[in-house]
Amino acid sequence: MGLRLSAVAIALTVVATTSTAASAIEQPLEFAQTCLQPADEIDSIADKLEDAGWNRSFDADAVVTGLTWIGITDYFTTDTGGETLEAIMALKAKTASALLRKKDIPQSKGRFLARGDDILYIMWRQPKATVTEIECHAALSVETMRETFAQLDLATRPAFHQGPAEISAAGRVTISLLNPEKLAPHSPPGAVVKTYHTSRNQ
């Protein structure tokens, strides 16, 4: 893992609680290196991720499901407000469907990629001419997280566990582990990973 992934490694070690569990997911997390680099255009990010094994061809239902769980995780790792999982799932599914239909504008663009059952949503924004923001939100499957989960006692872990945000010169990374045992009979992803990068344009 390169310098730009140091925050990813730290974040995963914190949330997994052991470096052994963290090391099991290093390769699936390598997409974050691309998400934490400057890019003049969103398609240059997508191109690099395609070279790394992600695919621009995706199943729309799978993307909606992945985005829904990303939204659910955001909700249950902050102030829940007392809503049930089923209520939030219905709400976030509507939001996810709307995101899939969202059209690009020059200052704000989005791309969806898949890697097996993993889903990645890239957001590229230029809120002003001198600033570019890049966010990547990923839902990584239970299978992708299998080696990490093998190092953990899921019975003692909560349904949602978000580690503290790790900040480096390259940007910010947060990793949340989802516990499939605690979330049954639903079929959640194994982890939600979010990166944020901002850069000054020349």
N, C-alpha and C positions, 0 to 999 in steps of 0.2 A: 504494500500500500504506500502511496506516495505522500508527500508532505500535505497535499490538500485533503487527504483522507484522515489526517491525525484526529480531527474533531469527530469524525465518524467512528473511529476506533474507540476513542474515549467514551463517546456517548453510548455505544453498544456495551462496552465493559461495565459502565455504571448501571445500565438497565438490566443487563444479564447477571450482574453481580460477580461473575468470574471471567477471567481472561480466557479460560478454555472455551467457555460458551461463546464468547465474543469472537474468538479466532475462527470458529466454525462457519461464520457468516461473512468473512472478509470478502470472498470472491463475489457473492451475490450483491454486495454493497458497492462494488466498484463503479456502478453507474453514477454514484454521487460525485466522483472525481470530475466527471464531465459537467455535472450540474453546478459545480462550484467554480467553474472557469468562466471568464468573460466570453461573450458571443455577440457579434453584430447582428445576427439573424437567428431566429429560432430553428430554422431548418439545418443550420450547421450543428446545432446541439443534437437534433434528431439523427442526422447523418452519422455522427460519432457513435451514438448509442446503437444505431443499426449495425455498425461495424463490430460492436461489442456483443451482439447477439439479440438485441431487441428488434421488434418487428413493427412496422407501421400498419400492417394488416392486423385487424383485431376484431373480436366478436363484440358487438355493441352491448349486448346484455352483460357480458363479463366486465366490460369497462364500467357500466352503470353500477354493477355490484361492487367492484373495487372502490369506486368513488364514494359509494354509499358507506362502506366501512371506514373509509378515511374520515368522512364527516361524522360518523358515529363515534369514532375514536376521539376526535376533537372534542366532542360534547362530553363524553364520559371521563376524559382526563382533565376537565376543567370543572366549573360549577354546574352540576347536572340539572339543577332546578326541579328535581324530583320526578322527571318524566320517565316512563318505562322505555325499555329497549325497543319494544315493538313500535311505540309511538315515534320515537326518534328515527327508527329505521324507515318508516313510511315517509317522514318529512325529508330525510336526507336522500331518499331514492328519487323524490321529485326534483330536488336540487341537482342531483347527479344527471338526471335525464336532460335538464335544461343546459347544463354545462356541455353535454355532448352535442347539443344543437347550436351552441354559441358560435357566432361568426367572428373571424379575425377582423380587426381594424389595424391601421398602421402602427398605432401605439400599444396595442395589446393583442397577443397571439397565443394560441394554445395548440398543443399536439398530444395525441394519445399513442402510447406504444404498449406492446405486450411481449412477454418472454415466458412462454408456457402459460402458467396460471398467474404470473405476476403482471400487475398493471402499473403503468407509469403515466402521470399527467405532468407535462411541461408547460409552464407559464412564462412568457417573455413579455416584459413591459418596458416602455420608455415614457415615464410620467412627465419627463421634460427632456429636451434635446441632449442635455449633458449627463443624463443618468440612465443606466439600464439595470433592470431588476430581473433576476431569473429565479423561479421557484420550481422545484420538482417534488411532487407528492407521489409516493409509491405504496402500493399494497402488495406485500410479498407473501406468497402462499405458505401454508403450513408445511408443504413439502420442501420449499426453499429453506424454511427455518428448521427442518427436521433435526439436523445435527446440533443446532443450538439448543432446541428443546430437549434433546437427549441428555444434556448436561444439567437440566433444571428440574426441580421438584414442582411440577405444575400444581399439585394438590395444595401447596402452600402459597401460591401466587394468585394475585387478584385477576379478575377478568381482563382489566386494562391496566397496564403499567407503563407510564411514560417516564423516561429518564429526564434529567434536567437538560436544558438546551446547552449545547457545547458550541462555543464561539471561537473562531480562529480568524486569521487574516483573510482566509478565503470565503468565510461566511458563517452561517449558522446551521446546525444539524440537530434535529430531535428524532428520537427513535422510541416507538411505543411497541411493546410486546402484547399480543392478544392471546388469551388462554383458551384454546378450543374446548378444553374440558369444562370450564366454567360457563362458556357461551353456548354449549349444546342446548337444544337441537339445531341451532343455527350453525352455519359453516363459515366462520370468519377467516380472514387471512391470518398468517402467523405474526406479521409485523406491519406497522405503518411507519414509513420513513419520510421525513420532510426536510428539504434543504432550502436555504435562501442565500442568494448571492447578489450583491450590488456592486456596480463599477461605474467609474466616471468615464465618459466618452471624450475622446480627443477632439 
